[in-house]
Amino acid sequence: MRRVHNFSAGPCTLPLEVLEETQGEFLNFADIGMSIIEDSHRGPSYEKIHQNALSSFRRLTDLPDDFTVLFLQGGATLQFAQSAMNLLAENEMAGYVNTGVWGQKSLEDASRVANVYEVWSGQESGFTKTPDSNELNIRQDTKWLHITSNETIGGIRFEQFPDVDIPMVADMSSDFLSRNIDWEKFDLVYGGAQKNLGPAGLAIVVVRRESLGKHGRNLPTYLDYQFHEKNDSLGNTPPMFPIYVMGKVLDWMEKNGGLVEFERRADIRSSLIYEVIDKSDGWYSSPVATGSRSLMNIIFHLPDETLENRFIEEAAALDLINLKGHRSVGGVRTSLYNAMPVESVEILSSFMKDFLKSNG
Ligand SMILES: *Cc1c(COP(=O)(O)O)cnc(C)c1O
């Protein structure tokens, strides 16, 4: 069977074990005589999958009881506005840290439905670093601060989460469950599943229970978090297939050592690439400030575009694929999410060294 080394930024590579297990039980799930996606979402088989996924998520993240976990549709994109609608009353405001493409989008969408402002912008520095806490211009009476923990396109992350005296709301789509989360600091954390946790079609929202139901708005059913929280995310038909596969990914993560292990693997994988960049005397170059380097999405350039294109072509010939940088930043981007095997990154790292030797 052919399996490439898939460095896609999302959707992305998933654990082979999980895919095989899914395939094996697809036509006849647990001897019910049909696939799980044909069964009722109110039946005992799906109910078990659903509750297991919720509890695995809680165990893995060491989630305190005062948070609830919601499984929603609409991706992380819907959460840009939905989180603001649910956590801000008409007369309240929130501050947004604009660290790049995703930080900007969250600010724009939230501003369509609530009173929000920019506390910091990375525009001047070309979105190549995340701010220190003392650079944030947080106005008085700001209810909470929104951050993007990892900017998937710019390749930067908050190595330390900001140290502020208001709660935070975070888009963790592209580094979800790749590191420990200090829940004390957050009122809400959200992310799409398709980067670190499973197939597309599912967003996970983790929200402090006491912050719910205070918005005073007349929200449509689906947009109100309380509807989902009251119904354990089974108020309407949930995205059964992504939840089912994510449940398997979460089990796989637990079996493999949990967040501590995945944090360690993220360090190993990213170091394999950053080391080649740092030892290349500037032949491979990263625009990102050292203290803000993402462990999930690594962006780098070669001396010119012709070399970059050749690099991507020759890599693809070795089944190292999806390495083209996002059209807005160019260059090369390698995404190293939870399920990316260290061996695949070793192959990429060797290829980078070989390519430098023959072209540098
Ligand atoms: C991919 C991504 C999104 C968008 O996610 P969708 O599920 O496609 O809406 C938002 N934020 C970040 C940081 C991302 O990486």
The ligand as an SDF file (V2000), in Angstrom:
LIG
                    3D

 15 15  0  0  0  0  0  0  0  0999 V2000
   -7.3030   26.1600    9.9850 C   0  0  0  0  0  0  0  0  0  0  0  0
   -7.4840   27.2330   10.9940 C   0  0  0  0  0  0  0  0  0  0  0  0
   -8.7130   27.8960   11.1680 C   0  0  0  0  0  0  0  0  0  0  0  0
   -9.9050   27.6320   10.2800 C   0  0  0  0  0  0  0  0  0  0  0  0
  -10.4610   26.4310   10.5890 O   0  0  0  0  0  0  0  0  0  0  0  0
  -11.7800   25.9070    9.8330 P   0  0  0  0  0  0  0  0  0  0  0  0
  -12.1160   24.7110   10.6470 O   0  0  0  0  0  0  0  0  0  0  0  0
  -11.3790   25.6160    8.4370 O   0  0  0  0  0  0  0  0  0  0  0  0
  -12.8000   26.9650    9.9310 O   0  0  0  0  0  0  0  0  0  0  0  0
   -8.8060   28.8440   12.1580 C   0  0  0  0  0  0  0  0  0  0  0  0
   -7.7650   29.1450   12.9470 N   0  0  0  0  0  0  0  0  0  0  0  0
   -6.5610   28.5300   12.8060 C   0  0  0  0  0  0  0  0  0  0  0  0
   -5.4410   28.8970   13.7160 C   0  0  0  0  0  0  0  0  0  0  0  0
   -6.3940   27.5590   11.8270 C   0  0  0  0  0  0  0  0  0  0  0  0
   -5.2060   26.9560   11.6860 O   0  0  0  0  0  0  0  0  0  0  0  0
  1  2  1  0
  2  3  1  0
  2 14  2  0
  3  4  1  0
  3 10  2  0
  4  5  1  0
  5  6  1  0
  6  7  2  0
  6  8  1  0
  6  9  1  0
 10 11  1  0
 11 12  2  0
 12 13  1  0
 12 14  1  0
 14 15  1  0
M  END
$$$$
